[in-house]
Amino acid sequence: MTVQPTVKENALQQLEEQWNRLLDLARGLSDEAQQRPNATGDWSVRDLMGHIATWDRELVNVVGKYLTSGEKTDYGDDEAVNRYNEAEVVRQRSLTQDQLWDEVTLHHDRLVQFLRALPEEPFDPGTYSGGWIATDSWGHYREHRQDLEG
């Protein structure tokens, strides 16, 4: 008898698979190439990885708040989210390359640790938390990896 993986196990597997594919692509570039503008829109690969770190951090905050209080997070319309993204990119541009990669690693590791500690229910794709987890982790990684692959 074959035991089917749980929704949580599938989610964590997708997260790691998509993360590793994105990370391999980004890390495979020289520091100079990572900083070259217009890799995706106006952003460099470095900017994009900082953006990923920002939303890994935010995903922990959003899902954590929802699971403890039931309160949903609203970042506003697309324009408001774009302003937030740009502000974070500007902040991260003041970091050295090593500092940025430390931030990327820190927030990804915190996200994985947070998700592993959750029970099965928050991963249900039909729930608020499950939607956020799918969209802002492996879905986000896949989206931006595909952007870089052109």
C-alpha positions in Angstrom: 0.0 0.0 0.0 1.4 3.4 -1.0 1.0 6.2 1.4 0.1 9.5 -0.3 2.0 12.6 0.9 -0.1 15.1 2.8 -0.9 18.6 1.4 1.7 20.0 3.8 4.3 17.5 2.6 3.6 18.3 -1.0 3.7 22.1 -0.2 7.1 21.8 1.5 8.4 19.6 -1.3 7.3 22.2 -3.9 8.7 25.0 -1.9 12.2 23.4 -1.7 12.2 22.3 -5.3 11.2 25.7 -6.7 13.6 27.5 -4.2 16.5 25.4 -5.3 15.8 26.0 -9.0 15.6 29.7 -8.4 18.6 29.8 -6.2 20.7 27.7 -8.6 19.9 30.1 -11.4 20.7 33.3 -9.4 23.8 31.9 -7.7 25.1 30.6 -11.0 25.7 34.2 -12.1 28.7 36.3 -11.2 28.3 39.1 -8.7 28.5 41.5 -11.7 25.8 39.7 -13.6 23.6 39.6 -10.5 23.8 43.4 -10.3 23.1 44.1 -14.0 19.8 46.1 -14.4 16.9 44.9 -16.4 17.1 41.1 -15.7 13.4 41.3 -15.0 11.7 44.6 -15.7 13.9 47.3 -14.1 15.3 45.0 -11.5 18.6 43.1 -11.4 18.8 39.5 -10.3 20.1 40.9 -7.0 17.0 43.2 -6.7 14.8 40.2 -7.5 16.3 38.0 -4.8 15.9 40.8 -2.3 12.2 41.0 -3.4 11.9 37.3 -2.7 13.4 37.7 0.7 10.9 40.5 1.5 7.9 38.3 0.6 9.3 35.3 2.5 9.5 37.5 5.5 6.0 38.9 4.9 4.5 35.4 4.3 5.6 34.4 7.9 4.0 37.6 9.2 0.7 37.3 7.2 0.1 33.6 7.9 1.3 33.9 11.5 -1.1 36.9 12.2 -4.0 35.1 10.5 -3.5 31.9 12.4 -3.2 33.6 15.8 -5.9 36.3 15.4 -7.9 35.5 12.3 -7.0 38.9 10.9 -6.3 39.1 7.2 -3.6 41.3 5.8 -4.4 43.8 3.1 -1.4 45.4 1.3 -3.8 47.5 -0.8 -4.1 47.6 -4.5 -1.4 46.7 -7.1 -0.1 50.2 -7.0 0.4 50.1 -3.2 2.1 46.7 -3.5 4.4 48.0 -6.2 5.3 51.0 -4.0 6.1 48.7 -1.1 8.2 46.4 -3.4 10.1 49.4 -4.7 10.8 50.8 -1.2 12.2 47.4 -0.2 14.4 47.2 -3.3 15.7 50.7 -2.5 16.5 49.7 1.1 18.2 46.5 0.0 20.3 48.3 -2.6 22.2 49.9 0.4 23.3 46.4 1.5 26.5 44.8 0.3 26.1 41.7 -1.9 27.0 39.5 1.1 24.5 41.3 3.4 21.8 40.8 0.8 22.4 37.1 0.4 22.5 36.8 4.2 19.0 38.4 4.2 17.8 36.1 1.5 19.0 33.0 3.3 17.7 34.2 6.7 14.2 34.9 5.6 14.0 31.7 3.5 15.2 29.6 6.4 12.8 31.3 8.8 9.9 30.7 6.4 10.8 27.0 6.1 11.1 26.6 9.9 7.8 28.4 10.4 6.0 26.3 7.8 7.4 23.0 9.1 6.1 23.8 12.6 2.5 24.4 11.3 -0.1 21.7 11.5 -1.7 20.3 8.2 -4.8 22.6 8.1 -3.1 25.9 7.2 -1.8 24.3 4.0 -5.3 23.5 2.6 -5.3 25.4 -0.7 -8.9 26.4 -0.2 -8.0 28.5 2.9 -6.7 32.0 3.3 -3.4 30.7 4.7 -3.1 28.0 2.1 -3.6 30.5 -0.7 -0.9 32.7 0.7 1.5 29.8 1.2 1.1 28.6 -2.4 1.2 32.0 -4.0 4.0 33.6 -2.0 6.4 30.7 -1.7 6.9 28.2 -4.4 4.5 30.0 -6.8 6.5 33.2 -6.3 9.8 31.4 -6.8 8.6 29.7 -10.0 7.2 33.0 -11.3 10.4 34.8 -10.9 12.6 31.9 -12.0 10.6 31.9 -15.3 11.1 35.7 -15.5 14.9 35.2 -15.4 14.8 32.3 -17.8 13.1 34.6 -20.3 
